[in-house]
Amino acid sequence: MLRTLPPSRGVPVVAVSHKIRFANQTDVGIKRSHNQDACAAQPAPDEKHFATVGHVFVVADGMGGHAVGEKASAKAVRDIPLTYQKHVSTEGPEAAIRRAFSEANAGIYQIGTNNPEFKGLGTTGTALFVRPEGAWVGHVGDSRAYRVRDGLVEQLTFDHSWVWEIAKRQGVDPDELGDFKRNVIIRSLGPEAEVEVDIEGPYPVDPGDTFVMCSDGLTNHVKADEIGAVVSAMQPAEASAFLIELANLRGGSDNITCLIVQVPRGDGNTSPMVGKPAPPGAVANALAWWGQHVTWPVTLLATGGGLVGLSIWLKLENAPSFVAASAFVLAAVLTLAGVGGLALQLRRRMDAGATVAADVNRELRVYKTHSFQIDKVLCGRFQEQQDAAFKAVDAGDVTIDRAAYQKLSEAAAAKEKAGDWVQALRVRCQAVQLLAGPLNRRQQKDEEFKPNWTTPHRAIGS
């Protein structure tokens, strides 16, 4: 089950900047009366903030009686980013992450201790920190963080559940134990005064990588390979909305939260499979290669050197003296700027090296790996889901936009016929979502909202 990646050595190559794409959505689900999940996204607004803090994303799944878990999860997604950002510049990422989780745990525990009606207050907490040296994950509970890359879905978190702990002791895959105490959590934020926090990373981040964070309301109904395929074929906002509708269509037994983070490729396209432009010409290819392999200080130095040669040639050719002098002055300016840029990049690398020095030779763990391929077989699975949903629509006399549905069905069939399986999957998902929305809204709740506290009635005019 557990796979250990080669240890990180030296200063990793910076493959990500402050420019990313993300989407986060949470939903009450079909059966629950209120939502105890919460999520937060705090992307870095600029390169300076990214270099010191990075991007921060958090998912929490509250527990502990009606509406009590809602307080815990809300506090977790608020406090973890704030505490981390306050201390990361002075303590480094690992210490700041640990402090953020510990202080969030202490705050939630204090609420439960001071209020007997909040007995059992707790929440899972999974946080992703995307920084120049890579991606860090802080984790307590059974919400998950995945990395999707090149047809693989890698689970970067260990489920702190009874079934995963038993599977670990027996050396087997948790799936082999079936539903045995699957929903029993053995570690969470809040129930105890202190908590053990799993900190993973820094995982290398490549252009095109996608991270998915979610509560068990999603993973209980949607398989990891399906999640990987969907986020690879759709943009983040579109994918998160569809995955939630799909989980609800398959039962929606719990609150559902899905947070997706995509790192741009070199061409600026965040999705590795969608919207690829037409092949560029030779000049565009050369410029793209140069931009990806040559830094801007080196470009300035090369340009400056070229201008020096030009100024010498102009002088030898008896060109007007001001022309040759202008070329020489411009060459000097560009050369000085290039030298300054090299010094700045060296300083940044030294700072990054100091930040991750303690993390050299860290084990990078992947707890489960699932492969997927967007092909005829996978599209067939989603077509079966679409056909089943359409039968449910007809049987329940549910109103849908049938013209739009017909158009999507025909488009999917055309893409499949052309062998464009990625676009075929994307359109199939859109067709399923069109059906799932009206179907899900007609489902009945299995519980009523009964808070563990009462709000005093105020007298009229008070």
Backbone hydrogen bonds, N-H to C=O, Kabsch-Sander energy under -0.5 kcal/mol:
donor,donor_aa,acceptor,acceptor_aa,energy
3,R,366,V,-3.6
5,L,3,R,-0.6
5,L,364,L,-3.7
8,S,362,R,-1.0
15,A,13,V,-0.7
20,I,18,H,-1.0
21,R,262,Q,-2.2
23,A,260,I,-2.1
25,Q,258,C,-2.1
27,D,256,I,-3.1
30,I,252,G,-1.2
31,K,252,G,-2.2
36,Q,34,H,-0.6
38,A,60,A,-2.4
40,A,58,V,-2.3
42,Q,56,V,-3.3
50,F,46,D,-2.2
51,A,47,E,-2.6
52,T,48,K,-1.3
53,V,49,H,-3.1
54,G,49,H,-1.6
55,H,130,V,-2.6
56,V,42,Q,-1.7
57,F,128,L,-2.3
58,V,40,A,-2.5
59,V,126,T,-2.6
60,A,38,A,-2.8
62,G,36,Q,-2.4
62,G,60,A,-0.5
63,M,122,G,-2.7
68,V,65,G,-0.9
69,G,65,G,-1.0
71,K,67,A,-0.9
71,K,68,V,-0.8
72,A,68,V,-1.4
73,S,69,G,-2.7
74,A,70,E,-1.9
75,K,71,K,-1.9
76,A,72,A,-2.2
77,V,73,S,-2.3
78,R,74,A,-1.0
79,D,75,K,-3.1
80,I,76,A,-2.2
82,L,78,R,-1.1
83,T,79,D,-2.8
84,Y,80,I,-2.2
85,Q,81,P,-2.6
86,K,82,L,-1.6
87,H,83,T,-1.4
87,H,84,Y,-0.6
88,V,84,Y,-2.1
90,T,87,H,-0.7
91,E,87,H,-2.7
92,G,88,V,-1.9
96,A,92,G,-2.0
97,I,93,P,-2.5
98,R,94,E,-2.3
99,R,95,A,-2.4
100,A,96,A,-2.3
101,F,97,I,-2.2
102,S,98,R,-2.4
103,E,99,R,-2.8
104,A,100,A,-1.8
105,N,101,F,-2.6
106,A,102,S,-2.4
107,G,103,E,-2.2
108,I,104,A,-2.2
109,Y,105,N,-2.7
110,Q,106,A,-2.1
111,I,107,G,-1.6
112,G,108,I,-2.1
113,T,109,Y,-2.2
114,N,110,Q,-2.3
115,N,111,I,-1.0
118,F,115,N,-2.3
119,K,116,P,-1.4
121,L,118,F,-1.8
122,G,63,M,-1.7
123,T,189,L,-1.5
124,T,61,D,-1.8
125,G,140,V,-3.2
126,T,59,V,-2.6
127,A,138,G,-3.0
128,L,57,F,-2.9
129,F,136,W,-2.8
130,V,55,H,-1.8
130,V,128,L,-0.5
131,R,129,F,-0.7
131,R,134,G,-2.8
134,G,131,R,-1.3
135,A,203,Y,-2.5
136,W,129,F,-2.9
137,V,200,E,-2.5
138,G,127,A,-2.3
139,H,198,D,-2.2
140,V,125,G,-2.4
144,R,214,C,-2.6
146,Y,212,V,-3.2
147,R,154,E,-2.3
148,V,210,T,-3.7
149,R,147,R,-0.6
149,R,152,L,-2.4
152,L,149,R,-1.3
153,V,370,H,-3.4
154,E,147,R,-2.9
154,E,152,L,-0.6
155,Q,153,V,-0.5
155,Q,368,K,-3.2
156,L,145,A,-2.8
156,L,154,E,-0.7
157,T,145,A,-0.5
159,D,157,T,-0.5
160,H,141,G,-2.4
161,S,159,D,-2.0
162,W,184,V,-2.7
163,V,181,K,-0.8
165,E,161,S,-2.1
166,I,162,W,-2.4
167,A,163,V,-2.3
168,K,164,W,-2.2
169,R,165,E,-2.0
170,Q,166,I,-2.1
171,G,167,A,-1.1
172,V,167,A,-2.2
176,E,173,D,-2.0
177,L,174,P,-1.6
178,G,175,D,-1.2
180,F,177,L,-1.5
181,K,179,D,-0.5
182,R,179,D,-1.4
184,V,181,K,-1.3
185,I,183,N,-0.7
186,I,160,H,-2.3
187,R,160,H,-1.0
189,L,123,T,-3.2
190,G,188,S,-0.5
198,D,139,H,-2.3
200,E,137,V,-2.9
203,Y,135,A,-2.9
206,D,204,P,-0.5
208,G,263,V,-1.4
209,D,206,D,-2.2
210,T,148,V,-1.8
211,F,261,V,-3.2
212,V,146,Y,-1.9
213,M,259,L,-3.0
214,C,144,R,-2.0
215,S,257,T,-1.5
218,L,215,S,-1.7
219,T,215,S,-1.2
220,N,216,D,-2.0
221,H,218,L,-1.6
222,V,218,L,-2.2
227,I,223,K,-2.2
228,G,224,A,-2.5
229,A,225,D,-2.1
230,V,226,E,-2.5
231,V,227,I,-2.5
232,S,228,G,-1.1
233,A,229,A,-1.3
233,A,230,V,-0.5
234,M,230,V,-1.6
239,A,235,Q,-3.1
240,S,236,P,-2.8
241,A,237,A,-1.8
242,F,238,E,-2.0
243,L,239,A,-2.8
244,I,240,S,-1.8
245,E,241,A,-1.9
246,L,242,F,-2.8
247,A,243,L,-2.3
248,N,244,I,-2.2
249,L,245,E,-2.5
250,R,246,L,-1.7
251,G,248,N,-1.6
252,G,247,A,-2.4
256,I,27,D,-2.8
258,C,25,Q,-2.7
259,L,213,M,-3.0
260,I,23,A,-3.0
261,V,211,F,-2.9
262,Q,21,R,-3.4
263,V,209,D,-2.8
265,R,269,N,-2.1
268,G,265,R,-2.1
270,T,268,G,-0.5
273,M,232,S,-0.6
285,N,281,G,-2.4
286,A,282,A,-2.4
287,L,283,V,-2.6
288,A,284,A,-2.5
289,W,285,N,-2.6
290,W,286,A,-2.5
291,G,287,L,-2.6
292,Q,288,A,-1.7
293,H,289,W,-1.8
294,V,290,W,-2.4
299,T,295,T,-2.0
300,L,296,W,-2.3
301,L,297,P,-2.4
302,A,298,V,-2.7
303,T,299,T,-2.5
304,G,300,L,-2.8
305,G,301,L,-2.6
306,G,302,A,-2.2
307,L,303,T,-2.2
308,V,304,G,-2.1
309,G,305,G,-2.0
310,L,306,G,-2.1
311,S,307,L,-2.8
312,I,308,V,-2.2
313,W,309,G,-2.3
314,L,310,L,-2.7
315,K,311,S,-2.0
316,L,312,I,-2.3
317,E,313,W,-1.9
318,N,315,K,-1.5
319,A,314,L,-2.9
323,V,320,P,-1.0
324,A,320,P,-1.6
325,A,321,S,-2.6
326,S,322,F,-2.2
327,A,323,V,-2.1
328,F,324,A,-2.0
329,V,325,A,-2.7
330,L,326,S,-2.5
331,A,327,A,-2.1
332,A,328,F,-2.2
333,V,329,V,-2.3
334,L,330,L,-2.5
335,T,331,A,-2.3
336,L,332,A,-2.5
337,A,333,V,-2.4
338,G,334,L,-2.4
339,V,335,T,-2.5
340,G,336,L,-2.5
341,G,337,A,-2.3
342,L,338,G,-2.3
343,A,339,V,-2.2
344,L,340,G,-2.2
345,Q,341,G,-2.6
346,L,342,L,-2.3
347,R,343,A,-2.1
348,R,344,L,-2.3
349,R,345,Q,-2.3
350,M,346,L,-2.2
351,D,347,R,-2.4
352,A,348,R,-2.7
353,G,349,R,-2.5
354,A,350,M,-2.1
355,T,351,D,-2.0
356,V,352,A,-2.0
357,A,353,G,-0.6
359,D,356,V,-1.7
360,V,357,A,-1.2
361,N,8,S,-3.6
362,R,359,D,-1.9
364,L,5,L,-0.8
365,R,363,E,-0.7
366,V,3,R,-3.5
367,Y,155,Q,-2.6
368,K,155,Q,-0.8
370,H,153,V,-2.5
372,F,151,G,-2.3
375,D,373,Q,-1.2
379,C,375,D,-2.5
380,G,376,K,-1.9
381,R,377,V,-1.6
382,F,378,L,-1.7
383,Q,379,C,-1.9
384,E,380,G,-2.1
385,Q,381,R,-1.7
386,Q,382,F,-2.2
387,D,383,Q,-2.9
388,A,384,E,-2.2
389,A,385,Q,-2.2
390,F,386,Q,-2.3
391,K,387,D,-2.0
392,A,388,A,-1.9
393,V,389,A,-2.1
394,D,390,F,-2.2
395,A,391,K,-2.7
396,G,392,A,-2.0
397,D,394,D,-0.8
398,V,393,V,-2.5
402,R,400,I,-1.4
405,Y,401,D,-2.3
406,Q,402,R,-2.6
407,K,403,A,-2.1
408,L,404,A,-2.2
409,S,405,Y,-2.5
410,E,406,Q,-2.3
411,A,407,K,-2.1
412,A,408,L,-2.5
413,A,409,S,-2.1
414,A,410,E,-2.2
415,K,411,A,-2.3
416,E,412,A,-2.3
417,K,413,A,-2.3
418,A,414,A,-1.8
419,G,416,E,-1.0
420,D,415,K,-2.4
421,W,419,G,-1.5
424,A,420,D,-2.1
425,L,421,W,-2.4
426,R,422,V,-2.1
427,V,423,Q,-2.3
428,R,424,A,-2.4
429,C,425,L,-2.6
430,Q,426,R,-1.8
431,A,427,V,-2.2
432,V,428,R,-2.6
433,Q,429,C,-2.6
434,L,430,Q,-2.0
435,L,431,A,-1.5
436,A,432,V,-3.0
437,G,433,Q,-2.2
439,L,435,L,-1.6
440,N,436,A,-3.3
441,R,437,G,-1.9
442,R,438,P,-0.6
442,R,439,L,-1.1
443,Q,440,N,-1.4
446,D,31,K,-2.1
447,E,31,K,-0.7
450,K,448,E,-0.8
452,N,66,H,-1.0
462,S,459,A,-2.3
